[in-house]
Amino acid sequence: MTVRHWVWLTARVLGALSLLAVGAVHLQQYDDLYSAIPTIGTLFVLNFVAATVLGVGLLVPFELLWRRGSAWIEATLALGGIGVATVAYVFLLIAERRPLFGFMEPGYNPDAILTSQVSEIATVALLSAYLVVRHVPIRSRSRESATHPVSTREVST
């Protein structure tokens, strides 16, 4: 296993776990506080479902099960996870400052809000790192210098 492979695999697994934490916080908050609020309660449940499906999907070793096309599946799951975490973070920021779908976050549980924000930021950072390390090719300088001249001056022999 190369260092690059180890890094992207670690980032993907940790990103999946932080995404599962995003979903768990939303389910816990739905159960404790938000189930009675029509639109917001539904959004909390949808966040839990999406985070769980994407998080579990990111833990599946598609690269071992299905070599052809696995990179696209993994990238799509990671982008979905980034989207879920980003939307949750932005909606929380909005709801803390002004009404969102008729609801304004009164800050019932600052610990849950902090846990949610940390897990959402961690999800975005880790899954972004995964996407870059796994899917962005790196050109080595030795290959580049072999194909491109270092100097524009011609050498005569």
N, C-alpha and C positions, 0 to 999 in steps of 0.2 A: 504494500500500500504506500503510495507516494505521499509526501507532505501535503501537496495540493488536494489529493483525494481525502486525506484525513481532515483537513480544514473544512472542506465543503460538506463532508458528511457530519462533522460535529456541529457546524452552523445550522444545517438542516434539522438535525435532531433537537438541538436546543431551541431553535425557532419553532418547531412543532410543539414542544413542551410549553413554551411561553404562550403560544396560540391556544393550547388547551387550557392554560391558566386564565386567559382572557375569557374564554367561554365559561369556565367554572365560576369566575367572579360574577359574570352576568347572570348565571343560573341562581347563584346564592342570593344575589341582590333581588332578582325577580321573586324568589321564594319569600324573602324577608320583607320587602318593601313595595316592589313595583307591580305585583300581580294585579292590583286593583286599578291601576292606571291604564286605560284602554290601549292607546297607541304605543306608549312607552313600554308597557308590559310585553306587548307582542314583539316589539323590536328587541327586547332583552332575550326573549326566547329564540328569536331568529338568529341573534348573535351567537347564542350558545350552540344552536344546531350547526350553523355555518362553521364556527370555530372548531367544533368537534369533528365534523366531517373532513375539513381541510387538514386539521392537525393529525388525525389518524391516517389520512392519506399520505401525509408527508413522512410518516413513520414506516410506511410500506416500502420495502426495498425494490422498487420497480426496476432499478438498474440490474438487479440479479434475476428478477422474474421475467422481464420482457425487455430484452436489449434494444430492440428496434422500437423507436418511438417513446422510450421511457423518459428521455430528456425533456420532451415536450409536455408530458404529463406532470413531471416534477416541477417544471418551470411554471406551468399553469396553476398548480396547487400553491406554490410559493407566492405567486402574484395574487392569488385569491386571498391567501392569509394576510399578506401586506394590506390588501384592500379592506378586509374585515377589521383589522387592528386600527388602520388609519381612520376609517369612518367612525368607529367607536370613540377614538380619541377626540376627533373633531366635534362629534355630537356632544360629548361630555363638556368640552370647552365652551361650546355654544350654550348648552343648558345651564351652565354655571353663571352665565352673564345675561341671558335673555331667554324668554320662553321658546321652547322647541316643541312643536306639535301640541301647543297649549300647556306645556309643562316646563317649570323652571326648577333646576336642581337646588334643593335647599341645603345640601351638604349634610344629610342625615348621618352618614358614616364616612368620616374623613379617611379612616384606614382602608376601607374598600375602594374609595376613590383613588387613593395613592397606589394601592395594589393594582388596580385596573390600569392606571396610567403607566406604571413601571412595566407591567406585562405587555401593554400595547407598544410602548417604545422599544422594548427588548425584541418583540416579534418583528417589528419593521427592520430594526438594525440587523438582527441575525439572519432573517430570510433575504434581506438585500445583500448581505455578505455572501450568503450561499449562492444567490443568483450570479453575482460577479465572479466568484471563484470557480464555480462549476461551469458557467456558460459563456464567459468572456475569454476568448483565446488570448494567450500571451505569446508574443513573438520574442524570441531570444535575440540578443544583440549579435551573437555569433552567426546566426542564420542571416540576419539582416545585412551584416557587413559582407557576407559572401555573395549576396545577390545585388547589392547596391555598392557602387564605388564609393570609397571613403573620400577621395579627392577628385576634384573636377579636372585637375591637370593630368595630361597624358604622360605616361612613362615610356621612354624610348629605350630600347635595348640594343 
